[in-house]
Amino acid sequence: MAKNKAYDNDSISSLKGADRVRLRPGVIFGSDDLEGCKHSFFEILSNSIDEAREGFGDTIEIRRFPDGSLEVEDHGRGIPLDYNSKEERYNWELVYCELYAGGKYTNNSGELYEFSLGLNGLGACATQYASEYFDVTVYRDSTRYSLHFEKGENIGGLNKESVRSKKTGTIQKWRPDTDVFTEIIIPIDFFRETLKRQAVINSGITFKLTDEETGITEEFCYPEGILGYVRELDDEKGISLPVIFENSGKGRDRKDKPEYRVKAAVAFCFNNENAVIEYYHNSSWLEYGGSPDKAVRSALVAEFDKQIKAQDKYKGNESKITFNDIQDSLILITSSFSTQTSYENQTKKAINNKFIQEFINDLLRTRLEIWFIENKSEADRVIEQILINKRSRENAEKQRLNIRKKLMGSVDMVNRIKNFVDCRTRDTNRRELYIVEGNSALGSCKMGRDADFQAIIPVRGKILNCLKADYNAIFKSDIIVDLIKVLGCGVEIQTKHNKDVSAFDLNNLRWNKVIICTDADVDGFQIRTLILAMFYRLTPTLIEQGKIFIAESPLFEITQKSRKEEKTWFAYDEREKNAILSQLGDNKCHIQRSKGLGENEPEMMWQTTMNPESRRLIEVVPEEASKTLEVFDRLLGDNLSARKQHIEENGHLYLDMLDI
């Protein structure tokens, strides 16, 4: 039933003052979560960068406090805060209390800032509005100016104090408001990454970061700018030397649009060990690229394709190269500036200026033609590598399609897999797959399970070590292929030249839980580790999505008999065994080391391993990628010295599992 509520002329209202930001932070900052909070910091930092880039101060200091408060100090001219006769208002009101007010609306004439990060007059005001408190201290004209705001409201007006100093600059300290943002404690790594990027793109400016929580101070400065950054990434291991192309010009996005100025620099080299592409505009990192990305893709593909054809390097009817083939061995950083910029939104993660795209495209194509002539030996090496990348990608794609055909069978095909025992329900939110050790375990698990939602597939002995084997060997293994078929989701083949291609589809996974169930002995643990390695190599998303579990099986069976009854307890380790025995006291107990899964009674299997109400499952969760790889390499890889050290340090913990 419709509510009787009038929608008339009095129904329209507007947000005023600080509420324009405090109630709708996502409009300005992109979101009201930690990402939005990070962006509010960048708005303040941007203004200081604009000052330094104009030649006013070469150091910007950033401080991070334990309570989430932040401080940015520059040594620029100092924000004008006094009375503005033109606007008939104080400048501090315009800067900190008025959206769309600032000193960067004459950029096209280069009057105050030739190129600036802040264009819309939103940053300082919006960040102030979104803060629990916001303090401003400005030094200029032998005067110290100070302001204090609380939750968007000024407290005490503008305070002025004469000082005997020629010091100039602006200090802004604030705490993002938890009434505006859902989270305000910005990790230190964000500041390191952001300040390093800004140092790279603003050559000669030093960014000094102090973490008041730890007392650690770091500095970031790149005298050579993006070329120095490319040298750092290349680390003298490239197949071509780092170079930089630079130019400036004027143009317009459309005939009826105003003309604006652009300058751009592209630094790059080719490297087989590292591949990085980053785009910047007016010092802002363009996470999603836009115009520069389109220009780079178009120019590089066109020029390298032209050279390959000129040298007759393509074979027969071979298809032309793609940008992915170039990107696999490319380190490239672009930095562009313009007096007029069309950002996708206030968060400045992409630009869409047509002229900037055309300008960078022309810069690259013109200068690359010369580079091919002046650096022929390097260019030839790069061309050969791009063709290797291309052919590797195409071979990997063929392999992927063949594997997909082999693995992505129908449900009827899956049911014909030898010794696989399916369950009745087709509800994937309930279905569980037990991977058990051997056909003997299959028997007891099959009789002990709930056939409605629990399926079983046995593995025979120790499967292939998927960390050391190549894909050809892996997919010749019937055990592994059968397991993948039963999973139903395909595999994620991740190689250098095939990182964007995958047959994997999580939506096709036929199971809510995949449970590894092996004996609680050394052999069982090794089989478990090999199965985990298979998931880590072929279907890591299943681990990331919390689909893989380990079923704990008991180590001890403790039985106590009396005239009336016989009771049994199960202990999963020595500590539990001792705890149970202490509870039973002096009563005589029979302690038996738990048998292998295949020797257990079905009732015991159900009670200890398969009953959702009483079983113990360990969810396999992903650690950080580097740590996970390190552990697998230590246990199953070629790092023999690390494995030996691991056994020496931890082997005594598992001696009770050996029959000695």
C-alpha positions in Angstrom: 0.0 0.0 0.0 1.4 3.4 -0.9 2.1 5.8 1.9 0.0 9.1 1.9 3.0 11.4 1.9 3.1 14.5 -0.3 5.9 15.1 -2.7 5.6 18.8 -3.4 7.6 22.1 -3.6 8.4 21.9 0.1 10.0 18.4 -0.3 13.2 19.7 -1.9 16.0 20.6 0.4 19.8 21.2 0.3 22.7 20.4 2.5 24.5 23.5 3.8 27.9 24.2 5.3 29.9 21.3 6.7 27.0 18.9 6.1 27.7 18.9 2.4 30.8 16.9 3.2 30.1 15.3 6.6 26.9 13.6 5.4 28.1 12.8 1.9 31.8 12.2 2.1 31.8 9.8 -0.8 30.9 12.6 -3.3 34.2 14.4 -2.6 36.5 11.6 -1.4 35.1 8.6 -3.4 34.0 6.7 -0.3 33.4 7.0 3.5 35.9 4.2 4.3 39.7 4.1 4.7 40.1 4.8 1.0 38.2 8.1 1.4 40.2 9.0 4.5 43.4 8.4 2.6 42.2 10.7 -0.2 41.4 13.5 2.3 45.1 13.3 3.4 46.2 13.5 -0.2 44.2 16.7 -0.8 46.2 18.5 1.9 49.5 17.1 0.7 48.7 18.1 -2.9 48.5 21.8 -2.0 52.0 21.6 -0.4 53.4 19.8 -3.5 52.0 22.6 -5.7 53.9 25.2 -3.7 57.1 23.2 -3.7 56.9 22.6 -7.5 56.6 26.3 -8.1 59.9 26.7 -6.3 58.7 27.7 -2.9 60.4 25.3 -0.4 62.0 22.0 -1.3 61.0 19.9 1.7 57.6 18.7 2.9 57.3 17.1 6.3 54.5 14.6 7.1 53.8 13.3 10.6 51.6 10.4 11.6 50.3 10.1 15.2 49.1 7.0 17.1 45.5 8.3 17.4 45.1 8.8 13.6 46.0 12.5 13.6 48.1 13.7 10.7 50.3 16.8 10.1 51.6 18.2 6.8 54.2 21.0 7.0 55.6 22.8 4.0 58.0 25.8 3.6 56.1 27.6 0.8 54.8 31.1 0.8 52.1 30.3 3.4 48.4 30.3 2.6 47.0 33.9 2.6 44.4 34.0 5.4 43.8 37.7 6.0 41.1 39.9 4.6 40.3 39.7 0.9 39.0 43.1 -0.3 38.0 41.7 -3.7 35.8 39.0 -2.2 34.9 41.1 0.8 35.6 38.1 3.1 38.6 36.7 4.9 40.7 34.3 2.8 40.6 31.7 5.6 36.9 31.5 5.1 37.3 31.0 1.4 40.0 28.4 1.8 38.6 26.3 4.7 34.9 27.0 4.7 34.0 27.5 1.0 33.9 24.7 -1.5 35.1 25.7 -5.0 37.3 28.6 -3.8 41.1 28.8 -4.1 44.1 30.2 -5.9 44.2 27.8 -8.9 41.3 29.0 -11.1 43.7 31.0 -13.3 46.0 28.0 -14.1 45.5 28.3 -17.9 47.3 31.7 -17.7 50.0 30.4 -15.4 49.4 33.3 -13.1 50.0 31.5 -9.7 50.5 27.8 -10.4 51.7 26.6 -13.8 50.5 23.0 -13.2 48.7 22.0 -10.1 47.3 18.9 -8.4 44.4 20.8 -6.8 42.1 22.3 -9.4 38.6 22.5 -7.9 39.1 24.4 -4.6 37.7 21.4 -2.7 40.6 19.7 -0.9 41.4 21.9 2.1 37.8 22.9 2.8 36.5 19.3 2.4 39.2 17.8 4.6 38.5 20.4 7.3 34.8 19.7 7.2 35.5 15.9 7.5 37.8 16.3 10.6 37.2 16.0 14.3 39.6 18.9 14.7 41.7 20.9 12.2 44.5 23.3 13.2 46.2 25.7 10.8 49.4 27.6 11.4 50.8 29.9 8.7 54.0 31.9 8.7 54.2 34.8 6.3 54.8 38.6 6.3 56.6 38.3 9.7 53.3 37.1 11.2 52.1 33.8 12.6 48.4 33.1 11.8 46.5 30.3 13.5 43.0 28.8 13.1 41.2 26.1 15.0 38.2 24.1 13.7 36.1 21.4 15.3 33.8 19.2 13.3 33.6 21.8 10.5 33.1 24.8 12.7 35.6 27.5 13.4 36.4 28.2 17.0 37.9 31.6 17.9 38.4 33.1 14.5 41.7 34.1 13.1 44.6 34.7 15.5 47.6 36.8 14.5 50.9 37.2 16.2 54.0 39.2 15.0 57.2 37.1 14.9 60.8 38.1 14.4 61.4 35.7 11.5 61.3 35.6 7.8 60.0 32.0 8.0 57.2 31.2 5.6 55.1 28.0 5.2 52.0 26.3 6.3 51.4 23.6 9.0 48.1 21.7 9.0 47.3 19.2 11.7 44.0 17.3 11.9 42.3 14.1 12.9 39.9 12.6 10.5 36.4 12.3 12.1 35.0 8.8 12.9 31.6 10.4 12.4 32.5 10.8 8.8 34.8 7.9 8.0 34.3 4.3 9.1 38.0 3.9 9.6 40.7 6.6 10.2 44.0 4.7 11.2 45.9 4.9 7.9 48.7 2.2 7.7 52.2 3.5 7.5 52.8 1.6 4.3 50.3 3.9 2.5 52.4 7.0 3.4 55.6 5.3 2.3 54.1 4.3 -1.0 52.5 7.7 -1.6 55.5 9.8 -0.6 57.8 7.7 -2.7 55.6 8.1 -5.7 55.5 11.9 -5.2 59.3 12.0 -4.8 59.6 10.1 -8.1 57.3 12.5 -9.9 58.6 15.7 -8.3 62.3 15.6 -8.8 64.4 17.4 -6.2 61.6 17.7 -3.6 62.3 15.9 -0.4 59.5 14.2 1.5 60.2 13.6 5.2 58.0 11.1 6.9 57.9 10.8 10.7 55.9 8.1 12.4 55.3 9.3 15.9 54.1 5.9 17.0 57.4 4.2 16.3 59.7 7.2 16.2 61.0 6.2 12.8 61.8 8.9 10.2 62.3 8.3 6.5 63.1 10.5 3.6 62.2 10.2 -0.1 63.9 12.1 -2.9 64.7 11.3 -6.5 66.9 14.0 -8.1 66.5 12.4 -11.5 62.8 12.0 -11.2 61.1 9.2 -13.2 64.4 8.3 -15.0 66.0 7.6 -11.7 63.0 5.5 -10.6 63.3 3.5 -13.9 67.0 2.9 -13.2 66.1 1.7 -9.7 63.5 -0.7 -11.0 65.9 -1.9 -13.8 68.7 -2.5 -11.3 71.2 -2.9 -14.3 69.5 -6.1 -15.3 67.6 -4.9 -18.3 67.9 -5.8 -22.0 67.9 -2.1 -22.9 69.2 1.0 -21.1 66.8 3.4 -19.4 65.9 6.4 -21.6 63.5 9.3 -21.2 61.5 11.2 -23.9 60.3 14.7 -23.0 58.4 17.5 -24.8 55.9 20.3 -24.2 53.2 21.9 -26.4 49.7 23.4 -26.7 46.5 22.0 -27.9 42.8 21.6 -27.3 40.4 18.6 -26.8 37.9 20.0 -29.3 37.9 22.8 -31.7 35.5 24.9 -29.7 37.3 24.2 -26.4 40.1 26.5 -25.0 43.7 25.8 -25.7 45.9 24.6 -22.9 49.5 23.7 -22.2 50.9 20.2 -21.8 54.3 18.9 -20.9 55.0 15.1 -20.8 57.9 12.8 -20.0 58.1 9.0 -20.7 60.9 7.0 -19.1 61.3 3.3 -19.9 63.5 0.3 -20.4 63.0 -3.4 -21.1 63.7 -5.9 -18.4 62.9 -9.6 -18.1 62.9 -9.8 -14.3 60.7 -6.8 -13.6 57.7 -5.3 -15.3 56.2 -2.1 -14.0 53.9 0.5 -15.6 52.8 3.7 -13.8 51.1 6.8 -15.0 51.1 10.2 -13.4 49.4 13.5 -14.2 50.0 16.7 -12.3 51.8 14.5 -9.8 48.6 12.4 -9.1 49.1 8.6 -9.7 46.6 7.5 -12.3 45.6 4.1 -10.9 43.3 3.5 -13.8 45.3 5.4 -16.4 42.9 6.8 -19.0 44.5 9.0 -21.7 48.2 8.2 -21.0 47.5 4.4 -20.9 45.6 4.5 -24.2 48.5 6.5 -25.8 51.2 4.2 -24.5 49.4 1.1 -25.7 48.7 2.5 -29.1 52.1 3.9 -29.8 54.2 0.9 -28.6 52.2 -1.7 -30.4 52.2 0.4 -33.6 55.9 1.1 -33.6 57.1 -2.3 -32.6 54.7 -4.0 -35.1 56.1 -1.7 -37.8 59.7 -2.7 -37.0 58.9 -6.4 -36.8 57.2 -6.2 -40.3 60.1 -4.2 -41.7 62.6 -6.8 -40.5 60.3 -9.7 -41.7 60.3 -11.3 -38.2 56.7 -12.6 -38.3 56.4 -16.3 -39.4 54.0 -17.0 -42.3 50.5 -16.0 -41.3 51.5 -15.3 -37.7 49.2 -12.8 -35.9 50.6 -9.4 -34.9 51.9 -8.6 -31.4 49.6 -7.3 -28.6 50.4 -4.8 -25.8 50.6 -7.8 -23.3 53.6 -9.1 -25.2 55.4 -5.8 -24.8 54.2 -5.2 -21.2 55.6 -8.5 -20.0 59.2 -7.1 -20.3 58.5 -3.4 -19.9 59.3 -0.9 -17.2 57.6 2.4 -18.1 56.7 5.5 -16.1 54.9 8.5 -17.7 54.5 11.9 -16.1 52.4 14.6 -17.7 51.2 18.0 -16.7 48.6 20.3 -18.1 47.0 23.6 -17.3 43.6 22.1 -17.9 42.7 18.5 -16.9 39.6 16.4 -17.2 39.7 13.9 -14.4 37.1 11.1 -14.2 36.2 12.4 -10.7 37.6 14.2 -7.7 39.8 11.1 -6.7 41.9 11.8 -9.8 42.6 8.1 -10.7 42.2 8.6 -14.4 42.0 11.4 -17.0 40.3 11.5 -20.3 41.8 14.5 -22.2 41.9 13.8 -25.9 44.7 16.2 -26.6 46.9 14.7 -23.8 46.4 11.2 -25.3 47.3 12.5 -28.8 50.3 14.4 -27.4 51.8 11.4 -25.6 51.1 9.1 -28.5 52.9 11.5 -30.9 55.8 11.9 -28.5 56.4 8.2 -28.2 56.0 7.4 -31.9 58.3 10.2 -33.1 61.0 9.5 -30.6 60.8 5.7 -30.9 61.5 5.9 -34.6 64.8 7.6 -33.7 65.5 5.2 -30.9 65.2 2.2 -33.2 67.9 3.8 -35.5 70.3 5.0 -32.8 70.0 1.9 -30.6 69.7 -0.9 -33.1 71.4 -3.7 -31.1 69.2 -2.9 -28.1 66.1 -2.6 -30.2 66.8 -6.0 -31.9 67.1 -7.7 -28.5 63.8 -6.1 -27.4 62.1 -7.2 -30.6 63.3 -10.8 -30.1 62.1 -10.8 -26.5 58.6 -9.4 -27.5 58.3 -12.2 -30.1 59.3 -14.8 -27.5 56.6 -13.3 -25.1 54.0 -13.5 -27.9 54.7 -17.1 -28.9 54.9 -18.2 -25.3 51.5 -16.5 -24.6 50.0 -18.2 -27.7 51.4 -21.6 -26.7 50.1 -21.2 -23.1 46.7 -20.3 -24.5 46.6 -23.4 -26.6 47.7 -25.4 -23.5 45.0 -23.7 -21.4 42.3 -24.6 -23.9 43.5 -28.2 -24.1 43.5 -28.5 -20.3 40.1 -26.9 -20.1 38.7 -29.5 -22.5 40.3 -32.2 -20.4 39.2 -30.9 -17.0 35.9 -29.3 -17.5 33.8 -32.4 -17.9 30.1 -32.8 -17.3 28.7 -34.1 -14.0 28.0 -37.5 -15.7 31.7 -37.7 -16.7 32.7 -36.9 -13.1 30.5 -39.7 -11.8 32.4 -42.1 -14.0 35.7 -41.3 -12.3 37.1 -44.5 -10.7 36.3 -44.8 -7.0 34.6 -41.4 -6.7 31.5 -41.6 -4.5 29.1 -38.7 -5.0 26.5 -37.4 -2.6 22.7 -37.0 -3.3 22.2 -33.3 -3.0 22.9 -30.9 -5.8 22.9 -27.9 -3.5 26.4 -26.6 -3.6 25.9 -24.7 -0.4 25.7 -28.1 1.4 28.0 -30.4 -0.6 31.2 -31.5 1.0 34.1 -33.4 -0.7 36.4 -35.6 1.4 39.8 -36.3 -0.2 40.9 -39.4 1.7 44.1 -41.5 1.8 43.7 -44.7 -0.2 40.9 -47.1 -1.0 40.9 -48.6 2.5 40.0 -45.2 4.0 37.4 -44.9 1.2 35.5 -47.9 2.7 35.3 -46.7 6.3 34.5 -43.1 5.2 31.9 -44.2 2.8 30.1 -46.2 5.5 30.5 -43.5 8.1 29.4 -40.5 6.0 26.1 -38.8 5.5 25.4 -39.8 1.9 23.0 -36.9 1.5 25.8 -34.2 1.4 29.2 -35.9 1.8 31.1 -37.2 -1.2 34.5 -39.0 -1.2 37.4 -39.4 -3.5 40.5 -41.4 -2.6 44.1 -40.6 -3.6 46.5 -43.5 -4.1 49.7 -42.9 -2.2 51.8 -39.7 -2.5 50.7 -37.5 -5.4 53.0 -35.6 -7.6 54.8 -32.6 -6.1 53.1 -29.8 -8.0 55.6 -27.2 -6.9 58.5 -28.9 -8.7 56.7 -30.5 -11.6 55.9 -28.7 -14.9 52.4 -28.5 -16.3 52.9 -31.3 -18.8 53.8 -33.7 -16.0 51.0 -32.5 -13.7 48.3 -33.0 -16.2 49.5 -36.4 -17.1 48.8 -37.5 -13.6 45.5 -39.3 -13.5 45.1 -38.6 -9.7 45.4 -34.9 -10.1 43.3 -34.7 -13.3 40.5 -36.7 -11.5 40.7 -34.4 -8.5 40.4 -31.3 -10.7 37.5 -32.8 -12.6 35.7 -33.6 -9.4 36.2 -30.0 -8.2 34.6 -28.7 -11.4 36.1 -25.2 -11.3 39.1 -25.7 -13.6 42.6 -24.5 -12.8 44.5 -21.2 -12.6 47.5 -21.5 -14.9 49.8 -18.7 -13.8 52.9 -18.2 -15.9 54.9 -15.1 -16.8 53.4 -15.0 -20.3 49.9 -16.2 -19.4 49.0 -14.3 -16.2 45.8 -12.9 -17.6 44.5 -16.2 -19.0 42.7 -18.8 -16.9 40.3 -21.6 -17.2 39.3 -21.2 -13.6 35.7 -20.2 -12.7 34.8 -20.2 -9.0 31.1 -20.3 -9.9 31.6 -23.8 -11.3 33.0 -25.2 -8.0 30.7 -28.1 -7.1 31.5 -28.0 -3.3 31.0 -25.8 -0.3 33.8 -27.5 1.5 36.8 -29.5 0.2 38.2 -31.5 3.2 41.6 -33.2 3.2 41.4 -36.3 5.4 44.6 -38.3 5.9 46.1 -40.5 8.6 47.6 -38.7 11.7 51.1 -40.0 11.0 54.2 -38.8 9.0 53.0 -40.3 5.7 49.6 -38.8 6.2 51.0 -35.4 6.9 53.2 -35.6 3.8 50.2 -36.6 1.6 48.3 -33.7 3.1 51.1 -31.3 2.3 51.3 -32.5 -1.3 47.6 -32.0 -1.8 47.8 -28.5 -0.3 50.7 -27.8 -2.7 48.5 -28.9 -5.5 45.7 -26.4 -4.5 48.3 -23.7 -4.0 49.8 -24.2 -7.5 46.6 -24.9 -9.5 43.7 -23.4 -7.6 44.9 -20.8 -5.1 41.6 -18.9 -5.2 40.0 -21.9 -3.3 42.4 -21.2 -0.4 41.8 -17.5 -0.6 38.0 -18.0 -0.5 38.1 -20.4 2.5 37.0 -23.5 0.6 39.8 -25.9 1.7 39.8 -27.6 5.1 41.8 -30.3 6.9 39.9 -32.9 9.0 41.7 -33.7 12.2 41.7 -37.3 13.2 42.4 -38.5 16.8 45.8 -39.8 17.9 44.5 -41.8 20.9 41.5 -43.9 21.7 40.9 -44.2 25.5 38.5 -46.8 26.7 37.2 -47.3 30.2 35.2 -50.4 31.1 32.9 -51.0 34.0 30.3 -53.7 34.9 27.5 -51.6 33.5 29.0 -49.9 30.4 32.0 -49.2 28.3 33.0 -45.6 27.4 35.4 -44.3 24.8 37.1 -40.9 24.6 39.2 -39.6 21.7 42.3 -37.4 22.1 43.8 -35.5 19.3 47.2 -34.9 20.9 49.3 -35.8 24.0 47.9 -32.8 26.0 44.3 -33.9 25.5 45.2 -37.5 26.4 46.8 -36.4 29.7 43.8 -34.2 30.4 41.3 -37.0 29.9 43.4 -39.4 32.0 43.6 -36.9 34.8 39.8 -36.5 34.8 39.2 -40.3 34.9 41.5 -40.6 37.9 42.6 -44.0 39.1 40.0 -45.9 37.1 41.6 -48.4 34.8 41.7 -47.3 31.2 42.8 -48.9 28.0 44.8 -46.5 25.8 45.3 -47.4 22.1 47.1 -45.5 19.5 44.5 -44.6 16.9 44.6 -46.8 13.8 44.7 -45.6 10.2 41.5 -44.3 8.7 41.0 -47.5 6.8 41.0 -49.6 10.1 38.5 -47.4 11.9 34.9 -48.4 12.5 32.3 -46.4 10.5 30.7 -45.1 13.7 34.0 -43.8 14.9 34.7 -42.1 11.5 31.3 -40.3 11.7 31.8 -39.2 15.3 35.4 -38.0 15.1 35.9 -36.9 11.5 32.7 -36.5 9.5 29.8 -35.3 11.8 29.6 -31.5 11.5 28.5 -31.4 15.2 31.6 -33.1 16.6 34.3 -33.2 14.0 37.3 -30.8 14.1 38.1 -29.0 10.8 41.1 -26.7 10.3 40.4 -24.0 7.7 43.3 -23.5 5.4 43.8 -19.7 5.2 46.2 -17.8 3.0 49.2 -16.1 4.6 50.9 -13.3 2.7 52.0 -14.7 -0.7 55.8 -14.4 0.0 55.5 -16.3 3.3 53.4 -19.0 1.8 55.8 -19.5 -1.0 58.7 -19.6 1.4 57.0 -22.4 3.5 56.2 -24.5 0.5 59.7 -24.1 -0.9 61.1 -25.1 2.4 59.0 -28.3 2.7 58.7 -29.4 -1.0 61.0 -27.2 -3.1 64.7 -27.3 -4.0 65.8 -25.4 -0.8 67.5 -28.4 0.8 69.5 -26.4 3.3 66.3 -24.7 4.6 64.5 -28.1 4.9 67.4 -29.6 6.8 67.4 -26.7 9.2 63.6 -27.0 9.6 64.0 -30.7 10.5 66.8 -30.0 13.0 64.8 -27.3 14.7 61.4 -28.9 14.7 61.8 -32.6 14.1 61.7 -33.5 17.8 58.1 -32.3 17.9 57.0 -35.2 15.7 59.1 -38.1 17.2 56.0 -39.5 18.9 54.5 -40.2 15.5 57.3 -42.6 14.5 57.1 -46.2 15.3 60.4 -46.5 17.3 
